[in-house]
Amino acid sequence: MIGDSLSADIQGGNNAGIDTIWYNPHHLENKTLAHPTYEVDSYQALLNCLGIL
């Protein structure tokens, strides 16, 4: 699951037991119980994380 919402996207992925990537371009602090597997801050970083480039 890839998303920018910790409460919806990342927590949803956590609940489903799948890996998650939090898109966080503003470098916000995670103050929630959601735990992303990976965190990226740009489209290029996302592609790198996925092994595309």
mmCIF entry with sequence, helices, sheets and N, C-alpha, C, O atoms, coordinates in Angstrom:
data_MODEL
# 
_entry.id   MODEL 
# 
_entity.id                         1 
_entity.type                       polymer 
_entity.pdbx_number_of_molecules   1 
# 
_entity_poly.entity_id                      1 
_entity_poly.type                           'polypeptide(L)' 
_entity_poly.nstd_linkage                   no 
_entity_poly.nstd_monomer                   no 
_entity_poly.pdbx_seq_one_letter_code       MIGDSLSADIQGGNNAGIDTIWYNPHHLENKTLAHPTYEVDSYQALLNCLGIL 
_entity_poly.pdbx_seq_one_letter_code_can   MIGDSLSADIQGGNNAGIDTIWYNPHHLENKTLAHPTYEVDSYQALLNCLGIL 
_entity_poly.pdbx_strand_id                 A 
# 
loop_
_entity_poly_seq.entity_id 
_entity_poly_seq.num 
_entity_poly_seq.mon_id 
_entity_poly_seq.hetero 
1 1  MET n 
1 2  ILE n 
1 3  GLY n 
1 4  ASP n 
1 5  SER n 
1 6  LEU n 
1 7  SER n 
1 8  ALA n 
1 9  ASP n 
1 10 ILE n 
1 11 GLN n 
1 12 GLY n 
1 13 GLY n 
1 14 ASN n 
1 15 ASN n 
1 16 ALA n 
1 17 GLY n 
1 18 ILE n 
1 19 ASP n 
1 20 THR n 
1 21 ILE n 
1 22 TRP n 
1 23 TYR n 
1 24 ASN n 
1 25 PRO n 
1 26 HIS n 
1 27 HIS n 
1 28 LEU n 
1 29 GLU n 
1 30 ASN n 
1 31 LYS n 
1 32 THR n 
1 33 LEU n 
1 34 ALA n 
1 35 HIS n 
1 36 PRO n 
1 37 THR n 
1 38 TYR n 
1 39 GLU n 
1 40 VAL n 
1 41 ASP n 
1 42 SER n 
1 43 TYR n 
1 44 GLN n 
1 45 ALA n 
1 46 LEU n 
1 47 LEU n 
1 48 ASN n 
1 49 CYS n 
1 50 LEU n 
1 51 GLY n 
1 52 ILE n 
1 53 LEU n 
# 
_struct_asym.id          A 
_struct_asym.entity_id   1 
# 
loop_
_struct_conf.conf_type_id 
_struct_conf.id 
_struct_conf.pdbx_PDB_helix_id 
_struct_conf.beg_label_comp_id 
_struct_conf.beg_label_asym_id 
_struct_conf.beg_label_seq_id 
_struct_conf.pdbx_beg_PDB_ins_code 
_struct_conf.end_label_comp_id 
_struct_conf.end_label_asym_id 
_struct_conf.end_label_seq_id 
_struct_conf.pdbx_end_PDB_ins_code 
_struct_conf.beg_auth_comp_id 
_struct_conf.beg_auth_asym_id 
_struct_conf.beg_auth_seq_id 
_struct_conf.end_auth_comp_id 
_struct_conf.end_auth_asym_id 
_struct_conf.end_auth_seq_id 
_struct_conf.pdbx_PDB_helix_class 
_struct_conf.details 
_struct_conf.pdbx_PDB_helix_length 
HELX_P HELX_P1 AA1 LEU A 6  ? ILE A 10 ? LEU A 6  ILE A 10 3 ? 5 
HELX_P HELX_P2 AA2 GLN A 11 ? ALA A 16 ? GLN A 11 ALA A 16 1 ? 6 
HELX_P HELX_P3 AA3 TYR A 43 ? LEU A 50 ? TYR A 43 LEU A 50 1 ? 8 
# 
_struct_conf_type.id          HELX_P 
_struct_conf_type.criteria    ? 
_struct_conf_type.reference   ? 
# 
_struct_sheet.id               AA1 
_struct_sheet.type             ? 
_struct_sheet.number_strands   3 
_struct_sheet.details          ? 
# 
loop_
_struct_sheet_order.sheet_id 
_struct_sheet_order.range_id_1 
_struct_sheet_order.range_id_2 
_struct_sheet_order.offset 
_struct_sheet_order.sense 
AA1 1 2 ? parallel 
AA1 2 3 ? parallel 
# 
loop_
_struct_sheet_range.sheet_id 
_struct_sheet_range.id 
_struct_sheet_range.beg_label_comp_id 
_struct_sheet_range.beg_label_asym_id 
_struct_sheet_range.beg_label_seq_id 
_struct_sheet_range.pdbx_beg_PDB_ins_code 
_struct_sheet_range.end_label_comp_id 
_struct_sheet_range.end_label_asym_id 
_struct_sheet_range.end_label_seq_id 
_struct_sheet_range.pdbx_end_PDB_ins_code 
_struct_sheet_range.beg_auth_comp_id 
_struct_sheet_range.beg_auth_asym_id 
_struct_sheet_range.beg_auth_seq_id 
_struct_sheet_range.end_auth_comp_id 
_struct_sheet_range.end_auth_asym_id 
_struct_sheet_range.end_auth_seq_id 
AA1 1 ILE A 2  ? GLY A 3  ? ILE A 2  GLY A 3  
AA1 2 ILE A 21 ? TYR A 23 ? ILE A 21 TYR A 23 
AA1 3 TYR A 38 ? VAL A 40 ? TYR A 38 VAL A 40 
# 
loop_
_atom_site.group_PDB 
_atom_site.id 
_atom_site.type_symbol 
_atom_site.label_atom_id 
_atom_site.label_alt_id 
_atom_site.label_comp_id 
_atom_site.label_asym_id 
_atom_site.label_entity_id 
_atom_site.label_seq_id 
_atom_site.pdbx_PDB_ins_code 
_atom_site.Cartn_x 
_atom_site.Cartn_y 
_atom_site.Cartn_z 
_atom_site.occupancy 
_atom_site.B_iso_or_equiv 
_atom_site.pdbx_formal_charge 
_atom_site.auth_seq_id 
_atom_site.auth_comp_id 
_atom_site.auth_asym_id 
_atom_site.auth_atom_id 
_atom_site.pdbx_PDB_model_num 
ATOM 1   N N  . MET A 1 1  ? 0.844  -1.161 0.000   1.00 0.00 ? 1  MET A N  1 
ATOM 2   C CA . MET A 1 1  ? 0.000  0.000  0.000   1.00 0.00 ? 1  MET A CA 1 
ATOM 3   C C  . MET A 1 1  ? 0.894  1.230  0.000   1.00 0.00 ? 1  MET A C  1 
ATOM 4   O O  . MET A 1 1  ? 1.831  1.329  0.793   1.00 0.00 ? 1  MET A O  1 
ATOM 5   N N  . ILE A 1 2  ? 0.602  2.153  -0.883  1.00 0.00 ? 2  ILE A N  1 
ATOM 6   C CA . ILE A 1 2  ? 1.330  3.412  -0.955  1.00 0.00 ? 2  ILE A CA 1 
ATOM 7   C C  . ILE A 1 2  ? 0.336  4.529  -0.696  1.00 0.00 ? 2  ILE A C  1 
ATOM 8   O O  . ILE A 1 2  ? -0.725 4.576  -1.319  1.00 0.00 ? 2  ILE A O  1 
ATOM 9   N N  . GLY A 1 3  ? 0.671  5.423  0.213   1.00 0.00 ? 3  GLY A N  1 
ATOM 10  C CA . GLY A 1 3  ? -0.229 6.527  0.462   1.00 0.00 ? 3  GLY A CA 1 
ATOM 11  C C  . GLY A 1 3  ? 0.375  7.614  1.315   1.00 0.00 ? 3  GLY A C  1 
ATOM 12  O O  . GLY A 1 3  ? 1.455  7.463  1.887   1.00 0.00 ? 3  GLY A O  1 
ATOM 13  N N  . ASP A 1 4  ? -0.356 8.723  1.386   1.00 0.00 ? 4  ASP A N  1 
ATOM 14  C CA . ASP A 1 4  ? 0.113  9.860  2.169   1.00 0.00 ? 4  ASP A CA 1 
ATOM 15  C C  . ASP A 1 4  ? -0.635 10.015 3.491   1.00 0.00 ? 4  ASP A C  1 
ATOM 16  O O  . ASP A 1 4  ? -0.279 10.870 4.301   1.00 0.00 ? 4  ASP A O  1 
ATOM 17  N N  . SER A 1 5  ? -1.653 9.208  3.717   1.00 0.00 ? 5  SER A N  1 
ATOM 18  C CA . SER A 1 5  ? -2.425 9.287  4.950   1.00 0.00 ? 5  SER A CA 1 
ATOM 19  C C  . SER A 1 5  ? -2.033 8.166  5.904   1.00 0.00 ? 5  SER A C  1 
ATOM 20  O O  . SER A 1 5  ? -2.227 6.986  5.612   1.00 0.00 ? 5  SER A O  1 
ATOM 21  N N  . LEU A 1 6  ? -1.479 8.553  7.043   1.00 0.00 ? 6  LEU A N  1 
ATOM 22  C CA . LEU A 1 6  ? -1.109 7.540  8.039   1.00 0.00 ? 6  LEU A CA 1 
ATOM 23  C C  . LEU A 1 6  ? -2.331 6.816  8.564   1.00 0.00 ? 6  LEU A C  1 
ATOM 24  O O  . LEU A 1 6  ? -2.304 5.598  8.741   1.00 0.00 ? 6  LEU A O  1 
ATOM 25  N N  . SER A 1 7  ? -3.410 7.555  8.816   1.00 0.00 ? 7  SER A N  1 
ATOM 26  C CA . SER A 1 7  ? -4.596 6.948  9.431   1.00 0.00 ? 7  SER A CA 1 
ATOM 27  C C  . SER A 1 7  ? -5.385 6.079  8.467   1.00 0.00 ? 7  SER A C  1 
ATOM 28  O O  . SER A 1 7  ? -5.973 5.080  8.883   1.00 0.00 ? 7  SER A O  1 
ATOM 29  N N  . ALA A 1 8  ? -5.410 6.430  7.214   1.00 0.00 ? 8  ALA A N  1 
ATOM 30  C CA . ALA A 1 8  ? -6.187 5.643  6.244   1.00 0.00 ? 8  ALA A CA 1 
ATOM 31  C C  . ALA A 1 8  ? -5.305 4.645  5.495   1.00 0.00 ? 8  ALA A C  1 
ATOM 32  O O  . ALA A 1 8  ? -5.538 3.438  5.560   1.00 0.00 ? 8  ALA A O  1 
ATOM 33  N N  . ASP A 1 9  ? -4.309 5.140  4.797   1.00 0.00 ? 9  ASP A N  1 
ATOM 34  C CA . ASP A 1 9  ? -3.494 4.285  3.927   1.00 0.00 ? 9  ASP A CA 1 
ATOM 35  C C  . ASP A 1 9  ? -2.565 3.360  4.717   1.00 0.00 ? 9  ASP A C  1 
ATOM 36  O O  . ASP A 1 9  ? -2.584 2.143  4.536   1.00 0.00 ? 9  ASP A O  1 
ATOM 37  N N  . ILE A 1 10 ? -1.767 3.945  5.580   1.00 0.00 ? 10 ILE A N  1 
ATOM 38  C CA . ILE A 1 10 ? -0.748 3.153  6.272   1.00 0.00 ? 10 ILE A CA 1 
ATOM 39  C C  . ILE A 1 10 ? -1.386 2.255  7.330   1.00 0.00 ? 10 ILE A C  1 
ATOM 40  O O  . ILE A 1 10 ? -1.039 1.078  7.426   1.00 0.00 ? 10 ILE A O  1 
ATOM 41  N N  . GLN A 1 11 ? -2.315 2.793  8.128   1.00 0.00 ? 11 GLN A N  1 
ATOM 42  C CA . GLN A 1 11 ? -2.974 1.956  9.126   1.00 0.00 ? 11 GLN A CA 1 
ATOM 43  C C  . GLN A 1 11 ? -3.793 0.865  8.445   1.00 0.00 ? 11 GLN A C  1 
ATOM 44  O O  . GLN A 1 11 ? -3.860 -0.259 8.942   1.00 0.00 ? 11 GLN A O  1 
ATOM 45  N N  . GLY A 1 12 ? -4.409 1.182  7.329   1.00 0.00 ? 12 GLY A N  1 
ATOM 46  C CA . GLY A 1 12 ? -5.148 0.165  6.570   1.00 0.00 ? 12 GLY A CA 1 
ATOM 47  C C  . GLY A 1 12 ? -4.239 -0.952 6.107   1.00 0.00 ? 12 GLY A C  1 
ATOM 48  O O  . GLY A 1 12 ? -4.599 -2.126 6.194   1.00 0.00 ? 12 GLY A O  1 
ATOM 49  N N  . GLY A 1 13 ? -3.063 -0.596 5.617   1.00 0.00 ? 13 GLY A N  1 
ATOM 50  C CA . GLY A 1 13 ? -2.082 -1.608 5.215   1.00 0.00 ? 13 GLY A CA 1 
ATOM 51  C C  . GLY A 1 13 ? -1.600 -2.419 6.400   1.00 0.00 ? 13 GLY A C  1 
ATOM 52  O O  . GLY A 1 13 ? -1.448 -3.636 6.299   1.00 0.00 ? 13 GLY A O  1 
ATOM 53  N N  . ASN A 1 14 ? -1.358 -1.760 7.521   1.00 0.00 ? 14 ASN A N  1 
ATOM 54  C CA . ASN A 1 14 ? -0.961 -2.466 8.743   1.00 0.00 ? 14 ASN A CA 1 
ATOM 55  C C  . ASN A 1 14 ? -2.038 -3.464 9.142   1.00 0.00 ? 14 ASN A C  1 
ATOM 56  O O  . ASN A 1 14 ? -1.739 -4.611 9.471   1.00 0.00 ? 14 ASN A O  1 
ATOM 57  N N  . ASN A 1 15 ? -3.289 -3.024 9.111   1.00 0.00 ? 15 ASN A N  1 
ATOM 58  C CA . ASN A 1 15 ? -4.403 -3.901 9.487   1.00 0.00 ? 15 ASN A CA 1 
ATOM 59  C C  . ASN A 1 15 ? -4.517 -5.110 8.568   1.00 0.00 ? 15 ASN A C  1 
ATOM 60  O O  . ASN A 1 15 ? -4.930 -6.190 8.992   1.00 0.00 ? 15 ASN A O  1 
ATOM 61  N N  . ALA A 1 16 ? -4.147 -4.917 7.303   1.00 0.00 ? 16 ALA A N  1 
ATOM 62  C CA . ALA A 1 16 ? -4.221 -6.003 6.321   1.00 0.00 ? 16 ALA A CA 1 
ATOM 63  C C  . ALA A 1 16 ? -2.971 -6.879 6.337   1.00 0.00 ? 16 ALA A C  1 
ATOM 64  O O  . ALA A 1 16 ? -2.933 -7.923 5.687   1.00 0.00 ? 16 ALA A O  1 
ATOM 65  N N  . GLY A 1 17 ? -1.953 -6.457 7.075   1.00 0.00 ? 17 GLY A N  1 
ATOM 66  C CA . GLY A 1 17 ? -0.722 -7.238 7.155   1.00 0.00 ? 17 GLY A CA 1 
ATOM 67  C C  . GLY A 1 17 ? 0.162  -7.142 5.933   1.00 0.00 ? 17 GLY A C  1 
ATOM 68  O O  . GLY A 1 17 ? 0.911  -8.070 5.628   1.00 0.00 ? 17 GLY A O  1 
ATOM 69  N N  . ILE A 1 18 ? 0.080  -6.008 5.221   1.00 0.00 ? 18 ILE A N  1 
ATOM 70  C CA . ILE A 1 18 ? 0.893  -5.842 4.014   1.00 0.00 ? 18 ILE A CA 1 
ATOM 71  C C  . ILE A 1 18 ? 1.904  -4.719 4.219   1.00 0.00 ? 18 ILE A C  1 
ATOM 72  O O  . ILE A 1 18 ? 1.736  -3.877 5.101   1.00 0.00 ? 18 ILE A O  1 
ATOM 73  N N  . ASP A 1 19 ? 2.950  -4.713 3.403   1.00 0.00 ? 19 ASP A N  1 
ATOM 74  C CA . ASP A 1 19 ? 3.951  -3.650 3.459   1.00 0.00 ? 19 ASP A CA 1 
ATOM 75  C C  . ASP A 1 19 ? 3.323  -2.327 3.032   1.00 0.00 ? 19 ASP A C  1 
ATOM 76  O O  . ASP A 1 19 ? 2.402  -2.289 2.216   1.00 0.00 ? 19 ASP A O  1 
ATOM 77  N N  . THR A 1 20 ? 3.841  -1.252 3.601   1.00 0.00 ? 20 THR A N  1 
ATOM 78  C CA . THR A 1 20 ? 3.319  0.076  3.296   1.00 0.00 ? 20 THR A CA 1 
ATOM 79  C C  . THR A 1 20 ? 4.458  1.030  2.991   1.00 0.00 ? 20 THR A C  1 
ATOM 80  O O  . THR A 1 20 ? 5.574  0.874  3.487   1.00 0.00 ? 20 THR A O  1 
ATOM 81  N N  . ILE A 1 21 ? 4.155  2.020  2.166   1.00 0.00 ? 21 ILE A N  1 
ATOM 82  C CA . ILE A 1 21 ? 5.085  3.101  1.874   1.00 0.00 ? 21 ILE A CA 1 
ATOM 83  C C  . ILE A 1 21 ? 4.350  4.405  2.141   1.00 0.00 ? 21 ILE A C  1 
ATOM 84  O O  . ILE A 1 21 ? 3.335  4.708  1.513   1.00 0.00 ? 21 ILE A O  1 
ATOM 85  N N  . TRP A 1 22 ? 4.880  5.164  3.081   1.00 0.00 ? 22 TRP A N  1 
ATOM 86  C CA . TRP A 1 22 ? 4.289  6.455  3.414   1.00 0.00 ? 22 TRP A CA 1 
ATOM 87  C C  . TRP A 1 22 ? 4.943  7.532  2.576   1.00 0.00 ? 22 TRP A C  1 
ATOM 88  O O  . TRP A 1 22 ? 6.148  7.760  2.684   1.00 0.00 ? 22 TRP A O  1 
ATOM 89  N N  . TYR A 1 23 ? 4.160  8.198  1.741   1.00 0.00 ? 23 TYR A N  1 
ATOM 90  C CA . TYR A 1 23 ? 4.638  9.327  0.951   1.00 0.00 ? 23 TYR A CA 1 
ATOM 91  C C  . TYR A 1 23 ? 4.571  10.565 1.843   1.00 0.00 ? 23 TYR A C  1 
ATOM 92  O O  . TYR A 1 23 ? 3.486  11.051 2.162   1.00 0.00 ? 23 TYR A O  1 
ATOM 93  N N  . ASN A 1 24 ? 5.727  11.066 2.239   1.00 0.00 ? 24 ASN A N  1 
ATOM 94  C CA . ASN A 1 24 ? 5.829  12.141 3.226   1.00 0.00 ? 24 ASN A CA 1 
ATOM 95  C C  . ASN A 1 24 ? 6.767  13.246 2.712   1.00 0.00 ? 24 ASN A C  1 
ATOM 96  O O  . ASN A 1 24 ? 7.886  13.390 3.206   1.00 0.00 ? 24 ASN A O  1 
ATOM 97  N N  . PRO A 1 25 ? 6.307  14.028 1.715   1.00 0.00 ? 25 PRO A N  1 
ATOM 98  C CA . PRO A 1 25 ? 7.198  15.030 1.116   1.00 0.00 ? 25 PRO A CA 1 
ATOM 99  C C  . PRO A 1 25 ? 7.533  16.198 2.040   1.00 0.00 ? 25 PRO A C  1 
ATOM 100 O O  . PRO A 1 25 ? 8.511  16.908 1.803   1.00 0.00 ? 25 PRO A O  1 
ATOM 101 N N  . HIS A 1 26 ? 6.742  16.406 3.082   1.00 0.00 ? 26 HIS A N  1 
ATOM 102 C CA . HIS A 1 26 ? 6.979  17.536 3.986   1.00 0.00 ? 26 HIS A CA 1 
ATOM 103 C C  . HIS A 1 26 ? 7.710  17.116 5.265   1.00 0.00 ? 26 HIS A C  1 
ATOM 104 O O  . HIS A 1 26 ? 7.870  17.913 6.190   1.00 0.00 ? 26 HIS A O  1 
ATOM 105 N N  . HIS A 1 27 ? 8.147  15.867 5.304   1.00 0.00 ? 27 HIS A N  1 
ATOM 106 C CA . HIS A 1 27 ? 8.922  15.336 6.434   1.00 0.00 ? 27 HIS A CA 1 
ATOM 107 C C  . HIS A 1 27 ? 8.193  15.516 7.771   1.00 0.00 ? 27 HIS A C  1 
ATOM 108 O O  . HIS A 1 27 ? 8.780  15.931 8.770   1.00 0.00 ? 27 HIS A O  1 
ATOM 109 N N  . LEU A 1 28 ? 6.904  15.192 7.756   1.00 0.00 ? 28 LEU A N  1 
ATOM 110 C CA . LEU A 1 28 ? 6.105  15.272 8.967   1.00 0.00 ? 28 LEU A CA 1 
ATOM 111 C C  . LEU A 1 28 ? 6.516  14.185 9.942   1.00 0.00 ? 28 LEU A C  1 
ATOM 112 O O  . LEU A 1 28 ? 6.979  13.120 9.533   1.00 0.00 ? 28 LEU A O  1 
ATOM 113 N N  . GLU A 1 29 ? 6.351  14.445 11.212  1.00 0.00 ? 29 GLU A N  1 
ATOM 114 C CA . GLU A 1 29 ? 6.637  13.455 12.238  1.00 0.00 ? 29 GLU A CA 1 
ATOM 115 C C  . GLU A 1 29 ? 5.443  12.523 12.381  1.00 0.00 ? 29 GLU A C  1 
ATOM 116 O O  . GLU A 1 29 ? 4.295  12.967 12.407  1.00 0.00 ? 29 GLU A O  1 
ATOM 117 N N  . ASN A 1 30 ? 5.720  11.252 12.472  1.00 0.00 ? 30 ASN A N  1 
ATOM 118 C CA . ASN A 1 30 ? 4.654  10.266 12.664  1.00 0.00 ? 30 ASN A CA 1 
ATOM 119 C C  . ASN A 1 30 ? 4.334  10.186 14.152  1.00 0.00 ? 30 ASN A C  1 
ATOM 120 O O  . ASN A 1 30 ? 5.114  9.646  14.937  1.00 0.00 ? 30 ASN A O  1 
ATOM 121 N N  . LYS A 1 31 ? 3.180  10.727 14.530  1.00 0.00 ? 31 LYS A N  1 
ATOM 122 C CA . LYS A 1 31 ? 2.748  10.716 15.929  1.00 0.00 ? 31 LYS A CA 1 
ATOM 123 C C  . LYS A 1 31 ? 1.579  9.751  16.122  1.00 0.00 ? 31 LYS A C  1 
ATOM 124 O O  . LYS A 1 31 ? 0.793  9.896  17.058  1.00 0.00 ? 31 LYS A O  1 
ATOM 125 N N  . THR A 1 32 ? 1.474  8.777  15.239  1.00 0.00 ? 32 THR A N  1 
ATOM 126 C CA . THR A 1 32 ? 0.359  7.836  15.275  1.00 0.00 ? 32 THR A CA 1 
ATOM 127 C C  . THR A 1 32 ? 0.862  6.430  15.601  1.00 0.00 ? 32 THR A C  1 
ATOM 128 O O  . THR A 1 32 ? 2.064  6.200  15.740  1.00 0.00 ? 32 THR A O  1 
ATOM 129 N N  . LEU A 1 33 ? -0.060 5.520  15.717  1.00 0.00 ? 33 LEU A N  1 
ATOM 130 C CA . LEU A 1 33 ? 0.291  4.121  15.933  1.00 0.00 ? 33 LEU A CA 1 
ATOM 131 C C  . LEU A 1 33 ? 0.530  3.384  14.623  1.00 0.00 ? 33 LEU A C  1 
ATOM 132 O O  . LEU A 1 33 ? 0.919  2.216  14.635  1.00 0.00 ? 33 LEU A O  1 
ATOM 133 N N  . ALA A 1 34 ? 0.303  4.049  13.491  1.00 0.00 ? 34 ALA A N  1 
ATOM 134 C CA . ALA A 1 34 ? 0.562  3.450  12.186  1.00 0.00 ? 34 ALA A CA 1 
ATOM 135 C C  . ALA A 1 34 ? 2.070  3.371  11.962  1.00 0.00 ? 34 ALA A C  1 
ATOM 136 O O  . ALA A 1 34 ? 2.796  4.320  12.256  1.00 0.00 ? 34 ALA A O  1 
ATOM 137 N N  . HIS A 1 35 ? 2.532  2.247  11.446  1.00 0.00 ? 35 HIS A N  1 
ATOM 138 C CA . HIS A 1 35 ? 3.970  2.042  11.246  1.00 0.00 ? 35 HIS A CA 1 
ATOM 139 C C  . HIS A 1 35 ? 4.249  1.681  9.786   1.00 0.00 ? 35 HIS A C  1 
ATOM 140 O O  . HIS A 1 35 ? 4.081  0.529  9.386   1.00 0.00 ? 35 HIS A O  1 
ATOM 141 N N  . PRO A 1 36 ? 4.678  2.677  8.982   1.00 0.00 ? 36 PRO A N  1 
ATOM 142 C CA . PRO A 1 36 ? 5.003  2.378  7.593   1.00 0.00 ? 36 PRO A CA 1 
ATOM 143 C C  . PRO A 1 36 ? 6.251  1.496  7.495   1.00 0.00 ? 36 PRO A C  1 
ATOM 144 O O  . PRO A 1 36 ? 7.184  1.624  8.288   1.00 0.00 ? 36 PRO A O  1 
ATOM 145 N N  . THR A 1 37 ? 6.247  0.607  6.515   1.00 0.00 ? 37 THR A N  1 
ATOM 146 C CA . THR A 1 37 ? 7.417  -0.224 6.254   1.00 0.00 ? 37 THR A CA 1 
ATOM 147 C C  . THR A 1 37 ? 8.546  0.643  5.698   1.00 0.00 ? 37 THR A C  1 
ATOM 148 O O  . THR A 1 37 ? 9.711  0.483  6.062   1.00 0.00 ? 37 THR A O  1 
ATOM 149 N N  . TYR A 1 38 ? 8.175  1.562  4.812   1.00 0.00 ? 38 TYR A N  1 
ATOM 150 C CA . TYR A 1 38 ? 9.125  2.475  4.188   1.00 0.00 ? 38 TYR A CA 1 
ATOM 151 C C  . TYR A 1 38 ? 8.534  3.874  4.204   1.00 0.00 ? 38 TYR A C  1 
ATOM 152 O O  . TYR A 1 38 ? 7.322  4.047  4.337   1.00 0.00 ? 38 TYR A O  1 
ATOM 153 N N  . GLU A 1 39 ? 9.389  4.858  4.069   1.00 0.00 ? 39 GLU A N  1 
ATOM 154 C CA . GLU A 1 39 ? 8.960  6.252  3.985   1.00 0.00 ? 39 GLU A CA 1 
ATOM 155 C C  . GLU A 1 39 ? 9.743  6.917  2.869   1.00 0.00 ? 39 GLU A C  1 
ATOM 156 O O  . GLU A 1 39 ? 10.966 6.797  2.808   1.00 0.00 ? 39 GLU A O  1 
ATOM 157 N N  . VAL A 1 40 ? 9.042  7.621  1.984   1.00 0.00 ? 40 VAL A N  1 
ATOM 158 C CA . VAL A 1 40 ? 9.692  8.327  0.880   1.00 0.00 ? 40 VAL A CA 1 
ATOM 159 C C  . VAL A 1 40 ? 9.203  9.763  0.855   1.00 0.00 ? 40 VAL A C  1 
ATOM 160 O O  . VAL A 1 40 ? 8.123  10.079 1.354   1.00 0.00 ? 40 VAL A O  1 
ATOM 161 N N  . ASP A 1 41 ? 10.022 10.634 0.259   1.00 0.00 ? 41 ASP A N  1 
ATOM 162 C CA . ASP A 1 41 ? 9.652  12.047 0.211   1.00 0.00 ? 41 ASP A CA 1 
ATOM 163 C C  . ASP A 1 41 ? 9.555  12.610 -1.203  1.00 0.00 ? 41 ASP A C  1 
ATOM 164 O O  . ASP A 1 41 ? 9.347  13.809 -1.387  1.00 0.00 ? 41 ASP A O  1 
ATOM 165 N N  . SER A 1 42 ? 9.705  11.739 -2.202  1.00 0.00 ? 42 SER A N  1 
ATOM 166 C CA . SER A 1 42 ? 9.613  12.193 -3.588  1.00 0.00 ? 42 SER A CA 1 
ATOM 167 C C  . SER A 1 42 ? 9.216  11.025 -4.491  1.00 0.00 ? 42 SER A C  1 
ATOM 168 O O  . SER A 1 42 ? 9.292  9.856  -4.112  1.00 0.00 ? 42 SER A O  1 
ATOM 169 N N  . TYR A 1 43 ? 8.795  11.388 -5.688  1.00 0.00 ? 43 TYR A N  1 
ATOM 170 C CA . TYR A 1 43 ? 8.445  10.362 -6.667  1.00 0.00 ? 43 TYR A CA 1 
ATOM 171 C C  . TYR A 1 43 ? 9.673  9.514  -7.008  1.00 0.00 ? 43 TYR A C  1 
ATOM 172 O O  . TYR A 1 43 ? 9.569  8.295  -7.145  1.00 0.00 ? 43 TYR A O  1 
ATOM 173 N N  . GLN A 1 44 ? 10.824 10.155 -7.143  1.00 0.00 ? 44 GLN A N  1 
ATOM 174 C CA . GLN A 1 44 ? 12.063 9.429  -7.440  1.00 0.00 ? 44 GLN A CA 1 
ATOM 175 C C  . GLN A 1 44 ? 12.391 8.446  -6.329  1.00 0.00 ? 44 GLN A C  1 
ATOM 176 O O  . GLN A 1 44 ? 12.789 7.314  -6.602  1.00 0.00 ? 44 GLN A O  1 
ATOM 177 N N  . ALA A 1 45 ? 12.230 8.865  -5.081  1.00 0.00 ? 45 ALA A N  1 
ATOM 178 C CA . ALA A 1 45 ? 12.488 7.974  -3.948  1.00 0.00 ? 45 ALA A CA 1 
ATOM 179 C C  . ALA A 1 45 ? 11.521 6.794  -3.957  1.00 0.00 ? 45 ALA A C  1 
ATOM 180 O O  . ALA A 1 45 ? 11.895 5.678  -3.596  1.00 0.00 ? 45 ALA A O  1 
ATOM 181 N N  . LEU A 1 46 ? 10.284 7.040  -4.369  1.00 0.00 ? 46 LEU A N  1 
ATOM 182 C CA . LEU A 1 46 ? 9.306  5.951  -4.477  1.00 0.00 ? 46 LEU A CA 1 
ATOM 183 C C  . LEU A 1 46 ? 9.750  4.941  -5.529  1.00 0.00 ? 46 LEU A C  1 
ATOM 184 O O  . LEU A 1 46 ? 9.708  3.735  -5.289  1.00 0.00 ? 46 LEU A O  1 
ATOM 185 N N  . LEU A 1 47 ? 10.170 5.425  -6.682  1.00 0.00 ? 47 LEU A N  1 
ATOM 186 C CA . LEU A 1 47 ? 10.639 4.530  -7.739  1.00 0.00 ? 47 LEU A CA 1 
ATOM 187 C C  . LEU A 1 47 ? 11.851 3.728  -7.268  1.00 0.00 ? 47 LEU A C  1 
ATOM 188 O O  . LEU A 1 47 ? 11.953 2.533  -7.545  1.00 0.00 ? 47 LEU A O  1 
ATOM 189 N N  . ASN A 1 48 ? 12.759 4.379  -6.563  1.00 0.00 ? 48 ASN A N  1 
ATOM 190 C CA . ASN A 1 48 ? 13.938 3.688  -6.026  1.00 0.00 ? 48 ASN A CA 1 
ATOM 191 C C  . ASN A 1 48 ? 13.522 2.621  -5.031  1.00 0.00 ? 48 ASN A C  1 
ATOM 192 O O  . ASN A 1 48 ? 14.054 1.511  -5.044  1.00 0.00 ? 48 ASN A O  1 
ATOM 193 N N  . CYS A 1 49 ? 12.573 2.954  -4.170  1.00 0.00 ? 49 CYS A N  1 
ATOM 194 C CA . CYS A 1 49 ? 12.098 2.013  -3.152  1.00 0.00 ? 49 CYS A CA 1 
ATOM 195 C C  . CYS A 1 49 ? 11.479 0.775  -3.803  1.00 0.00 ? 49 CYS A C  1 
ATOM 196 O O  . CYS A 1 49 ? 11.630 -0.341 -3.308  1.00 0.00 ? 49 CYS A O  1 
ATOM 197 N N  . LEU A 1 50 ? 10.792 0.987  -4.902  1.00 0.00 ? 50 LEU A N  1 
ATOM 198 C CA . LEU A 1 50 ? 10.147 -0.117 -5.619  1.00 0.00 ? 50 LEU A CA 1 
ATOM 199 C C  . LEU A 1 50 ? 11.113 -0.861 -6.532  1.00 0.00 ? 50 LEU A C  1 
ATOM 200 O O  . LEU A 1 50 ? 10.756 -1.881 -7.121  1.00 0.00 ? 50 LEU A O  1 
ATOM 201 N N  . GLY A 1 51 ? 12.334 -0.353 -6.651  1.00 0.00 ? 51 GLY A N  1 
ATOM 202 C CA . GLY A 1 51 ? 13.335 -1.015 -7.491  1.00 0.00 ? 51 GLY A CA 1 
ATOM 203 C C  . GLY A 1 51 ? 13.128 -0.769 -8.965  1.00 0.00 ? 51 GLY A C  1 
ATOM 204 O O  . GLY A 1 51 ? 13.617 -1.534 -9.796  1.00 0.00 ? 51 GLY A O  1 
ATOM 205 N N  . ILE A 1 52 ? 12.414 0.280  -9.303  1.00 0.00 ? 52 ILE A N  1 
ATOM 206 C CA . ILE A 1 52 ? 12.129 0.573  -10.713 1.00 0.00 ? 52 ILE A CA 1 
ATOM 207 C C  . ILE A 1 52 ? 13.293 1.328  -11.345 1.00 0.00 ? 52 ILE A C  1 
ATOM 208 O O  . ILE A 1 52 ? 13.613 1.104  -12.513 1.00 0.00 ? 52 ILE A O  1 
ATOM 209 N N  . LEU A 1 53 ? 13.919 2.204  -10.601 1.00 0.00 ? 53 LEU A N  1 
ATOM 210 C CA . LEU A 1 53 ? 15.070 2.951  -11.131 1.00 0.00 ? 53 LEU A CA 1 
ATOM 211 C C  . LEU A 1 53 ? 16.232 2.865  -10.180 1.00 0.00 ? 53 LEU A C  1 
ATOM 212 O O  . LEU A 1 53 ? 17.292 3.429  -10.449 1.00 0.00 ? 53 LEU A O  1 
# 
